[in-house]
Amino acid sequence: MIRPQFEIFAKRMNEKRHFIQVLAGSRQVGKSTIIRQFFKNIDIPHSSESADGTQITTSWIEQLWNTARTRVQSSGEFILCIDEVQKIPNWSETVKKLWDEDTRNGTNIKLALCGSSRLLLEKGLTESLAGRFELIHVPHWSFKEMQEAFGVSLEQYIYFGGYPGAADFTSDEERWKSYIRESIIEASVAKDILMLTQITKPALLRQLFDIGSYYSSQILSYNKMLGQLTDAGNTTTLAHYLTLLNQAGLLCGLQKYSGSLLREKSSSPKFQVYNNALMTTVSGTTFETCRNTPDMWGRFVESAVGAHLVNGERTGGYTTSYWRNANDEVDFVLSRKEAVCAIEVKSGRRKTNRGMDSFKKLYPNAKIYAVSAQPASATLGLEEFLGLRPEELL
């Protein structure tokens, strides 16, 4: 399976040395696979190393670089790739020094960096490497990609989500859930958040992830959460932890659309997982039970729609939110500058909703769409919608 991000990466790496290429995305979305696929198809000398260990320092980066400098003397060109570079303290200053030395000396070492902690990776890039890099965001796998690579059906994608590493053993749900829990959730929380960020209440962060994933596609106020969480502290702590989970590509909190940034920031969040596999793993249900429980299945459908939207934000340049006024609600709102569209998900859940009419009265220039698992002439089919780039709706 060749993803669009591979094409971008390969094109840039085959160009003359201009910028550091950075692949950023959460765990198990295929960043390392892109690197392997690229190296498999080139004859240029190269080296790929990972900093996903303990007690690695900047001297390790210098050792890799010096080896590359030795090899480039005979080959004229060398590609160095460092995975999980953000885990090395002060990595960006060292990379800047070495990169700038090579630029001054005309040393043709091309550099690719990968990382699963978006916050720390981008922090280092913007602080020390401004003007020296290009960022390639690697999102979770879409339905079309999972269907093409693994023959996944629409129903399987809604329930099992889009982690390629787990696709081959969905028939064994306990094994599949164990993989998601240990290799993705725990690794992301422990290695990408707790190890790299000062967290005073790690148990609370894990509880927040569980509750947020369970209630994916639902609105839950911070005050209501305080009553369900042990040692919750205050709403500021919860909001901060939710930001960290978002930056790890696990869970986000959509804000209420109002046209006012101040109001949006103060609203109750609508939880949204980036991958439905996370929702499934904490739900405690089975595929058969979920599929045969209309209200539960409806929530999974809505969450799959939301996941598709939030995964497209980085490349689409839009913001995903929701809208609610009293009993009127719109499931999702996309906005980009002056362009706005409202999306209602007809998932089979019983809900009385005049939200689209009310929203249209407030925002008459907004486009409106309905997405349905059972498509009709006035709606987008769910499979059709999951094959679209969401920005096309704007």
NORBELWO-V173331 format. One record per residue. PHI is phi in whole degrees, 0 to 359 (* if undefined). Layout:
phi->{PHI/PHI}
This chain:
phi->{*/258/274/303/294/296/300/295/298/297/300/290/289/275/281/299/296/237/228/290/262/239/262/238/178/288/294/64/254/108/296/294/296/300/297/298/299/293/296/293/250/232/254/287/303/205/212/230/228/242/262/279/230/248/59/270/242/293/297/296/299/296/297/300/293/296/297/298/295/293/286/291/296/266/261/83/204/210/245/246/239/237/266/54/297/294/278/267/303/62/299/292/295/293/299/301/300/291/298/294/299/294/297/295/270/71/278/270/258/268/237/237/240/234/195/254/255/301/299/289/296/289/298/295/295/286/284/242/242/305/81/244/222/236/259/245/278/251/276/297/289/279/300/299/292/293/294/292/278/232/68/290/278/300/296/297/293/300/272/270/73/228/261/298/294/255/294/280/231/291/291/251/297/294/296/299/296/297/297/299/293/275/276/243/295/293/297/292/292/287/268/263/241/294/286/248/226/283/243/279/227/299/296/294/299/293/298/297/299/298/294/297/290/298/263/304/79/239/270/217/287/299/295/293/296/302/283/257/255/280/54/285/75/227/293/297/297/298/297/294/294/294/298/295/295/295/292/275/74/254/212/229/240/289/263/287/282/217/82/238/300/297/292/298/293/264/275/289/281/259/294/209/285/277/210/298/302/291/297/297/296/270/283/77/261/239/301/297/296/298/295/263/244/307/293/293/298/299/294/293/297/298/293/296/296/298/297/298/290/290/289/267/298/296/275/276/71/242/243/258/214/228/220/209/215/58/267/269/214/244/300/217/232/255/220/211/56/271/277/221/220/249/234/254/258/268/260/100/290/281/206/270/217/257/301/296/296/295/295/295/293/285/233/297/273/288/276/234/223/240/245/225/290/240/297/231/297/265/232/274/293/301/295/297/297/291/266/271/275/307/297/296/288/275}
